Amino acid sequence: MRNLMILFPGIGYHCDKPILYYGKKIAVMNGYTDCISLSYSYDGKNLRDNAAEMEKAFNSLYEQAEKQLNGVEFNQYDEILFVSKSIGTVIAAAYARKHSIKCRMIFYTPLAQTYSYDVEEGIAFIGMKDPWSDVDEVIHASRKQRIPIYVYEDANHSLETGQVIQDLDILKDVMIKTNNYLSVEKH
């Protein structure tokens, strides 16, 4: 059985940062041994609350993801998992939809645009003090698409509060829920 995971990072939140680093380890523990960690860059400024700039960033990052995934033979895998963070959640959802890839999705701090791609299978995590997301809209969209979403009261876009022990407790909780999601038989 061959299982593939693809990591879709955010801008400035790379695959070696805690959420994606441990998310990858949990996925490996659950049999996703083949891994592609995307890496992309974007120099644009003033993205927050700027739809035009965010669209430019998405288009640039999506194109970079397409190039890095060109030639991947998805049909060679029994299961596929997309693990994503921030704008990476939008890229992952868009890529799965465009290429008709049946996969599980893990959305760490998704943006509202993620849900415009009618996600079929996934789980999401967000902080109530996330300045990059319209938190209420994300929660509503996630629930509407029947994607379980876990909300952390004082957490920001990195699911951190500024209190180290509390941040570690949140990270542990997120990884336990990630593991539980991956441990369950695929629908």
C-alpha positions, -999 to +999 in steps of 0.1 A: +000+000+000+014+034-011+002+065+006+013+100-004+012+132+016+018+167+001+026+196+024+013+230+012+029+257+035+019+292+039+039+324+031+065+325+057+052+294+075+074+267+060+072+229+064+098+229+092+077+251+115+059+233+144+024+227+130+035+213+096+066+196+111+046+176+136+016+172+112+040+155+088+053+132+116+017+122+126+009+115+089+041+093+086+030+075+117-003+068+100+012+053+069+018+083+046+054+075+040+058+092+006+060+129+011+063+160-011+070+192+008+062+222-014+083+253-012+073+286-027+080+322-024+062+355-028+076+390-025+043+409-025+034+432+004+002+443+020-017+411+016-039+412+047-074+425+039-064+432+003-083+409-020-064+420-052-030+414-036-041+381-021-053+370-055-019+378-070-002+359-042-025+329-048-019+329-085+019+330-081+020+303-054-005+281-072+017+282-104+047+273-083+028+243-068+017+232-102+053+231-114+065+212-084+037+186-087+040+182-124+047+146-132+034+132-099+014+100-108-014+103-083-030+071-096-001+051-082-012+058-046-038+041-025-044+072-004-035+108-008-034+134+020-030+172+015-017+189+047-019+227+044-014+259+063-029+294+056-029+303+019-016+268+013-051+256+023-065+275-007-038+261-030-044+226-018-082+228-022-079+244-057-053+218-068-074+189-057-105+203-074-087+212-107-070+178-110-100+158-096-078+143-068-097+123-042-078+130-010-081+138+026-074+174+037-059+188+068-064+226+070-043+244+096-056+280+099-076+280+066-086+311+047-122+316+037-114+312+000-104+275+008-141+266+010-150+280-024-136+247-038-163+224-021-140+203+000-153+168+004-131+153+031-111+171+057-105+186+091-097+222+101-081+242+129-083+279+136-076+304+163-102+330+173-076+358+172-064+349+137-059+383+119-055+366+085-088+348+084-124+359+087-128+334+116-166+334+117-168+330+079-143+301+080-162+284+109-195+287+090-181+275+057-164+246+073-195+235+091-216+240+060-193+216+041-193+192+071-156+196+077-150+194+114-133+225+127-115+230+160-113+265+174-088+278+198-100+308+219-069+330+223-048+316+194-035+336+164-026+325+128+001+302+141-022+288+167-002+305+193-012+327+222+022+341+233+022+318+264+046+290+257+030+263+278-004+271+265+010+271+229+025+237+235-009+225+249-026+238+218+000+221+195-005+188+214-043+190+211-040+198+174-017+168+168-039+145+188-069+155+167-049+152+135-038+117+146-074+108+154-086+120+120-059+100+102-064+069+123-101+066+112-108+046+081-112+068+051-149+075+042 
